[in-house]
Amino acid sequence: MELVLRVDAISKSFGPIEVLSGVSLDVKRGEIHAVIGENGAGKSTLMKVMSGHLAPTSGAIYLEDQPVVFATPSEAEKRGIVLVHQEILLAPDLTVAENIFLGREITRLGLMNDTAMRAQARQVLNQLGARIDPNIRVRELSIADRQIVQIARALLVPHRVVVFDEPTAVLTPVEAESLFAIIRRLRSHGVGVLYISHRLSEVKAIADRVTVLRDGKLIATRDIDGFEPIEMARLMVGRDMSKLYPEKPDAASDEVTLKVENASVPDHVVDVSFSLRRGEVLGFGGLIGAGRTELFEGLVGLRPFKGRVLLDGSAVSFRDARDAMAAGIVYLSEDRKGKGLLLQQNLRINLTLSALQKFTHGPFIDVGAERAALDTAIGDFDIRARRRDMLAGELSGGNQQKLLLAKMMLAEPRIVIIDEPTRGVDIGNKEQIYRFIADLAQQGRSVIVISSEMQELIGLCHRVIVMRNGIAAGEVPQSDLSEDRIVFLATGVHEERAAEIAAGHV
């Protein structure tokens, strides 16, 4: 196949820190080329260099064998190189059509031509196989549809190479398969696709070639045939990853630490009951929007909540998360950036904020004790921080999650609720987080894991409760844990069809 884009010996430094070192990579017309690596490996930096968002410190970029320099993303777009960002970068109060044409509006006689923009927006959405009304406001769309609108915006300009940066991070498996159909359609039209993902099963399913980065260096570029996820993981982290999930702790005791009866959260959850035993890892599965997060936000006082909650046999209710924490229950939000951490504050402040009473003497904060606690947390949770005074927002996603874990463990909880524990986390950090969770149960704590990744639930949990449309659709015991059983309960479809969805054959 003909090369459409090539980078040769690209390096990129930020001050004294080199994040890319002599990386070379090419993209062929009509192929899907995946780029994988741990957080901090340089994947996103490389993509930003290729799409004009960053200038390389050294090295060269070639477009169809001609050297090019992209001073801005707009220059790259004009040459057909577009980047679909990991974050949803849309204006929620504008319509779909207005978002697609934002900054590149069609005008007629000096006025915006809304009719033409709506028509073209509908056309590009239809080409993506989406039936989204161009007149609807973005805030009314599902996350999956917002992702499609963002792709439509990127593809509005003529494109030869499309870069997808973690496009499925917030999508369910069914929604992700719809995105894969779009990507395969691009490939069939001769477009070169660069695809960044932490999900190695996705890479195996969709890529033609795979490039592995580690610590800013090129480790390997391989054809997908015969290149299995376990080998991808080993090259990414530089060690054997055959044991991603730790041994499950011994079966939980018969002691019930938490019992929830007839829980309801207005507009989200209806009449859900469950129990949690000491030393148990209990999973909550289901599609995005099934009510899992809302159930536990209600339980810990973050939303209106009705129902009976028994903690060690005694009835309790929580006005807010601090009440729940005082009772020994901590909740780690799925939105670590928005609700879990203060990104513009340093690591020390983030770590101790929820347990500040441990570090105060009268009106004074013992900063020395805080620093000692941070040193301990960095060692115990393997938080990779270049400096002790760096901001939480400067950490990679996996290290942010480990800081959030360390922060919550300072409260010495008996029950830990973790919502999407490894969303946006690379496989090396995933392995560590899984071991932390298993250790919590081994210590006799009770753990609830809310996850959209079925393999995560199967690998970690003693049993899984599956939610659908705000109700508990059923429970899967450890002896029967499988992807098709979870999908069957999550979707309500026939089990044979569920097995097809779990395998990605939709």
C-alpha positions in Angstrom: 0.0 0.0 0.0 1.1 3.6 -0.7 2.5 5.6 2.2 0.4 8.7 2.9 2.2 10.0 6.1 5.6 9.3 7.6 7.5 10.7 10.6 11.2 10.2 10.8 13.2 10.3 14.0 10.8 12.6 15.8 11.9 13.9 19.2 10.0 16.3 21.5 11.2 17.8 24.7 9.5 20.1 27.3 12.4 21.9 28.9 14.8 19.3 30.1 12.3 16.5 29.9 12.3 14.4 26.7 9.0 12.8 26.1 9.7 11.5 22.5 13.1 10.2 21.4 13.8 9.5 17.8 10.4 7.9 16.9 9.7 6.8 13.3 6.3 5.7 12.1 4.3 5.6 8.9 0.7 5.3 7.8 -0.4 3.7 4.6 -3.4 4.6 2.6 -6.4 2.4 3.6 -4.9 0.9 6.7 -5.6 1.2 10.5 -2.4 1.6 12.3 -2.7 1.4 16.1 -0.3 3.1 18.5 -0.1 1.6 22.0 1.9 2.2 25.2 1.5 3.0 28.9 0.4 6.5 30.0 3.4 8.7 29.6 4.8 6.6 26.7 4.4 9.5 24.3 1.5 8.3 22.2 -0.6 11.5 22.5 2.4 13.7 22.1 3.4 11.9 18.9 -0.2 12.3 17.5 -0.2 16.0 18.4 3.1 16.5 16.5 1.7 14.7 13.5 -1.5 16.8 13.5 0.1 20.3 14.0 -0.8 20.7 17.7 2.9 20.6 18.8 6.1 21.3 16.9 8.8 18.6 17.1 12.1 19.4 18.8 13.8 17.5 16.0 12.9 15.1 13.2 10.8 15.4 10.0 7.3 14.8 8.8 6.6 13.7 5.2 3.2 13.8 3.5 3.3 11.5 0.5 7.1 11.6 0.6 7.2 15.5 0.6 8.6 17.1 3.7 6.0 19.3 5.5 5.9 21.6 8.5 2.6 22.1 10.3 2.7 25.4 12.3 -0.9 24.9 13.5 -3.6 22.3 13.5 -5.4 24.3 10.8 -2.5 23.9 8.5 -2.5 20.1 9.1 -6.2 20.0 8.5 -5.8 21.8 5.2 -3.4 19.0 4.1 -5.9 16.3 5.2 -4.5 15.4 8.7 -7.2 15.6 11.4 -7.2 14.6 15.0 -10.3 13.3 16.9 -9.6 14.3 20.5 -10.0 12.0 23.5 -12.0 14.6 25.4 -15.4 15.6 24.0 -14.7 19.2 22.8 -18.2 20.4 21.9 -20.4 23.3 23.0 -23.3 21.7 24.9 -25.8 24.6 24.3 -25.3 24.7 20.6 -27.0 22.4 18.1 -25.3 19.5 16.4 -25.0 21.4 13.1 -23.7 24.5 14.9 -21.0 22.4 16.6 -20.0 20.7 13.4 -19.5 24.1 11.6 -18.2 26.1 14.6 -15.4 28.3 13.4 -16.0 27.4 9.8 -19.6 28.6 9.3 -21.2 28.7 5.8 -22.3 32.2 5.0 -24.5 33.7 2.3 -24.6 37.5 1.7 -22.7 38.0 5.0 -25.2 36.0 7.0 -24.9 32.4 8.4 -26.6 29.9 6.1 -28.2 27.7 8.6 -30.1 25.7 6.0 -26.9 24.7 4.2 -25.1 23.8 7.4 -28.0 21.6 8.6 -28.1 19.9 5.2 -24.3 19.2 5.1 -24.3 18.2 8.8 -27.0 15.6 8.0 -25.1 14.4 5.0 -21.8 13.8 6.9 -23.7 12.1 9.8 -25.5 9.8 7.3 -22.1 8.9 5.9 -21.1 7.8 9.3 -24.2 5.7 9.6 -25.6 7.9 12.3 -29.2 9.1 12.5 -28.7 12.2 14.6 -30.9 15.2 14.2 -28.7 18.2 13.3 -31.1 20.5 15.1 -30.9 18.9 18.5 -28.7 20.5 21.2 -25.6 18.5 22.1 -26.4 18.4 25.8 -29.4 16.2 24.9 -27.2 13.6 23.2 -25.8 10.4 24.7 -22.0 10.3 25.2 -21.8 7.9 22.2 -23.7 10.3 20.0 -21.5 13.2 21.1 -18.5 11.2 20.1 -20.0 10.7 16.6 -20.7 14.5 16.3 -17.1 15.2 17.2 -15.9 12.7 14.5 -18.3 14.3 12.0 -16.8 17.7 12.8 -13.3 16.3 12.2 -14.3 14.6 8.9 -16.0 17.7 7.5 -12.7 18.8 6.1 -11.1 16.7 3.3 -9.1 14.0 5.1 -6.3 11.7 4.1 -5.3 10.6 7.7 -7.6 10.6 10.7 -6.1 10.2 14.2 -8.3 8.8 16.9 -7.1 9.3 20.5 -8.7 6.9 22.9 -12.1 7.1 21.1 -13.9 4.4 23.1 -12.9 5.5 26.6 -16.5 6.5 27.5 -18.3 4.0 25.2 -20.0 0.7 26.0 -18.9 -2.4 24.0 -22.0 -2.1 21.7 -21.4 1.6 21.2 -17.7 0.9 20.5 -18.6 -1.6 17.8 -20.6 1.1 16.0 -17.5 3.4 16.1 -15.4 0.5 14.7 -17.9 0.3 11.8 -17.2 4.0 11.1 -13.4 3.5 11.2 -13.6 0.5 8.9 -15.7 2.5 6.5 -12.9 5.2 6.5 -10.3 2.5 5.7 -12.4 1.1 2.8 -12.5 4.6 1.3 -8.6 4.7 1.3 -8.2 6.9 4.4 -5.2 6.2 6.7 -6.3 5.8 10.3 -4.1 6.1 13.4 -5.8 4.6 16.4 -4.6 5.1 20.0 -6.2 2.8 22.7 -5.4 1.2 26.0 -7.8 -1.6 25.2 -5.7 -4.2 23.6 -8.6 -6.4 22.6 -9.9 -3.5 20.5 -6.5 -3.1 18.9 -6.5 -6.8 18.0 -10.0 -6.6 16.5 -9.5 -3.5 14.4 -5.8 -2.8 13.6 -3.8 -3.8 10.5 -0.5 -2.9 12.1 0.6 -1.9 15.7 3.4 0.3 16.9 4.4 0.0 20.6 6.0 2.9 22.4 7.6 2.8 25.9 9.1 5.7 27.7 9.0 7.9 24.6 10.9 5.3 22.5 9.8 3.1 19.6 9.9 -0.6 20.8 8.3 -2.4 17.8 6.0 -2.1 14.8 4.3 -5.4 13.9 1.6 -6.7 11.6 -1.5 -7.7 13.6 -1.5 -11.3 12.3 0.0 -13.4 15.1 0.4 -10.4 17.4 -1.6 -11.2 20.5 -2.7 -8.8 23.3 -0.6 -10.6 25.9 2.6 -9.9 23.7 1.5 -6.3 23.1 1.2 -5.9 26.9 4.6 -7.4 27.5 6.2 -5.0 25.0 4.4 -2.0 26.4 5.5 -2.5 30.0 8.7 -4.5 29.5 7.7 -7.4 31.8 5.5 -10.5 31.7 1.8 -9.5 31.8 0.3 -13.1 31.6 -1.1 -12.6 35.1 -3.0 -9.3 34.7 -5.6 -10.2 37.4 -4.4 -11.3 40.8 -5.7 -14.4 42.5 -9.1 -13.6 43.9 -9.1 -13.5 47.7 -10.6 -16.4 49.5 -14.4 -16.5 49.5 -15.9 -13.7 51.5 -17.1 -14.4 55.1 -20.7 -14.8 55.9 -20.7 -11.6 57.8 -22.8 -9.0 56.0 -21.3 -5.5 56.4 -23.8 -3.6 54.2 -27.3 -4.3 53.3 -29.4 -2.1 51.0 -33.1 -2.6 50.6 -35.5 -1.0 48.1 -33.1 1.7 47.1 -34.4 4.4 44.7 -32.9 7.5 43.2 -35.4 9.8 41.4 -35.3 9.4 37.6 -32.4 6.9 37.8 -32.9 3.9 40.1 -36.0 1.9 41.2 -36.2 -0.6 44.1 -32.7 -2.1 44.1 -31.7 -4.4 46.9 -28.3 -6.1 47.6 -26.0 -7.2 50.4 -22.2 -7.0 50.7 -20.1 -9.3 52.8 -16.8 -8.7 54.6 -13.8 -9.5 52.4 -15.9 -9.5 49.3 -15.3 -7.8 45.9 -18.9 -7.2 44.6 -19.2 -6.1 41.0 -21.9 -3.9 39.4 -22.2 -4.2 35.7 -24.5 -2.8 33.0 -24.5 -0.4 30.1 -23.7 3.3 30.6 -27.0 5.0 31.8 -28.2 1.8 33.7 -28.2 3.7 37.0 -25.1 2.1 38.6 -23.3 5.4 39.4 -26.5 7.2 40.5 -27.3 4.3 42.9 -24.0 4.7 44.8 -24.0 8.5 44.6 -27.4 8.3 46.3 -26.2 5.8 48.9 -23.3 8.1 50.1 -25.4 11.2 50.1 -24.5 12.8 46.8 -28.0 12.5 45.4 -31.6 12.3 46.8 -32.0 8.7 48.0 -34.9 6.6 49.3 -34.5 3.1 50.8 -33.2 1.3 53.9 -29.4 1.0 54.5 -28.1 -1.3 57.2 -24.4 -1.0 58.2 -23.4 -3.9 60.4 -27.1 -4.5 61.1 -27.8 -0.9 62.2 -29.9 1.5 60.1 -28.0 4.5 58.8 -28.5 7.4 56.4 -25.9 9.9 55.1 -26.5 13.6 54.4 -23.3 13.8 52.4 -20.1 11.9 51.5 -18.4 13.1 54.6 -21.1 11.4 56.7 -20.5 8.2 54.8 -16.8 8.5 55.2 -17.1 9.0 59.0 -19.1 5.7 59.0 -16.3 3.9 57.2 -17.6 4.0 53.6 -15.7 5.8 50.8 -16.7 6.4 47.2 -14.1 6.9 44.5 -15.9 8.8 41.7 -15.7 7.7 38.0 -15.0 11.4 37.3 -11.6 11.7 39.0 -10.8 14.9 37.2 -14.1 16.7 37.9 -15.1 15.2 41.3 -12.2 13.2 42.7 -9.1 15.5 42.6 -8.3 19.2 42.6 -6.2 19.3 39.4 -4.8 22.7 40.1 -3.5 21.8 43.5 -0.4 19.9 44.4 -0.2 16.2 45.4 0.1 16.9 49.1 -3.1 19.0 49.3 -5.0 16.4 47.3 -3.9 13.5 49.4 -4.8 14.9 52.8 -7.8 17.0 52.1 -10.4 14.4 53.0 -8.6 13.4 56.2 -7.4 16.9 57.2 -8.3 16.4 60.9 -5.3 13.9 61.1 -2.9 16.7 60.1 -4.1 19.6 62.2 -3.1 20.9 65.6 -5.7 23.4 66.6 -5.9 26.0 63.7 -2.6 24.8 62.3 -1.8 22.2 59.6 1.2 20.0 60.1 2.8 20.3 56.7 5.6 18.1 57.7 3.2 15.3 58.6 1.4 15.8 55.2 4.7 15.5 53.4 5.5 12.3 55.2 2.1 10.9 54.3 2.7 11.8 50.7 6.1 10.0 50.7 4.3 6.9 52.2 1.5 7.1 49.6 4.0 7.5 46.7 5.8 4.4 47.9 2.7 2.3 48.8 0.7 3.1 45.7 3.7 3.5 43.3 2.6 7.0 42.2 5.0 8.1 39.5 5.6 11.8 40.1 8.5 13.7 38.7 8.4 16.2 41.6 6.7 16.2 45.0 5.3 19.7 44.3 3.7 19.0 40.9 0.0 19.5 40.4 -2.4 16.6 40.4 -3.5 17.6 36.8 0.1 16.9 35.6 -0.1 13.2 36.6 -1.0 10.6 34.0 -4.5 9.1 34.3 -3.3 6.0 36.0 -1.3 7.9 38.6 -4.2 10.2 39.2 -6.3 7.1 40.0 -3.6 5.8 42.4 -3.5 9.2 44.1 -7.2 9.1 44.5 -7.0 5.6 46.0 -4.3 6.8 48.4 -6.4 9.8 49.4 -9.4 7.7 50.2 -7.4 5.1 52.1 -6.3 7.8 54.6 -9.9 7.6 55.9 -9.2 4.0 56.9 -12.5 2.8 55.4 -14.2 -0.6 55.9 -16.2 -0.4 52.7 -14.6 1.0 49.4 -16.8 1.8 46.4 -14.7 2.3 43.2 -16.5 3.6 40.1 -14.7 2.7 36.8 -11.4 2.0 38.5 -9.3 1.8 35.3 -11.1 4.1 32.8 -8.4 5.8 30.7 -5.6 3.8 32.6 -2.9 1.9 30.8 -2.4 -1.8 31.3 0.7 -1.4 33.6 -1.2 0.8 36.0 -4.3 -1.4 35.6 -2.4 -4.4 36.9 -1.3 -2.4 40.0 -4.8 -1.1 40.7 -6.2 -4.6 40.4 -3.7 -5.8 43.0 -4.6 -2.9 45.3 -8.3 -4.0 45.1 -7.5 -7.6 45.8 -5.3 -6.6 48.8 -8.2 -4.5 50.2 -10.4 -7.6 50.2 -7.6 -9.8 51.6 -7.3 -7.3 54.5 -11.0 -7.9 55.3 -12.4 -4.8 53.8 -15.5 -4.9 51.5 -15.2 -3.6 48.0 -17.7 -2.7 45.4 -16.4 -2.3 41.8 -18.6 -0.5 39.2 -17.2 -1.2 35.8 -18.2 -1.1 32.1 -15.4 -3.6 31.3 -16.8 -7.1 31.5 -13.4 -8.7 31.7 -12.5 -6.5 34.7 -15.7 -7.6 36.5 -14.9 -11.3 35.8 -11.3 -11.0 36.7 -11.8 -9.2 40.0 -15.2 -10.0 41.5 -16.7 -12.8 43.6 -20.1 -12.1 42.0 -21.6 -9.4 39.8 -25.0 -7.6 40.0 -26.1 -6.4 36.6 -28.3 -3.3 36.3 -30.5 -2.4 33.3 -32.7 0.7 33.0 -32.5 1.6 36.7 -33.3 -1.9 38.1 -31.2 -4.8 39.2 -31.7 -7.2 36.3 -30.0 -10.1 38.0 -27.0 -11.5 39.8 -24.2 -13.7 38.3 -22.4 -15.9 40.8 -18.6 -16.5 40.5 -19.2 -20.0 39.1 -21.2 -18.6 36.2 -19.2 -15.4 35.5 -18.9 -14.8 31.7 -19.3 -12.0 29.3 -22.3 -13.4 27.6 -24.2 -13.8 31.0 -23.4 -10.2 31.8 -24.4 -8.9 28.4 -27.6 -11.0 28.5 -28.7 -9.3 31.7 -27.4 -5.8 30.7 -29.3 -5.8 27.4 -32.2 -8.3 27.9 -31.4 -9.9 24.5 -31.4 -13.6 23.8 -28.3 -15.3 25.3 -26.9 -16.4 21.8 -27.1 -12.8 20.6 -25.5 -11.7 23.9 -22.6 -14.0 23.2 -22.2 -12.4 19.7 -22.2 -8.9 21.3 -19.6 -10.0 23.9 -17.4 -11.3 21.2 -17.7 -8.1 19.1 -19.6 -9.8 16.2 -22.6 -7.4 16.1 
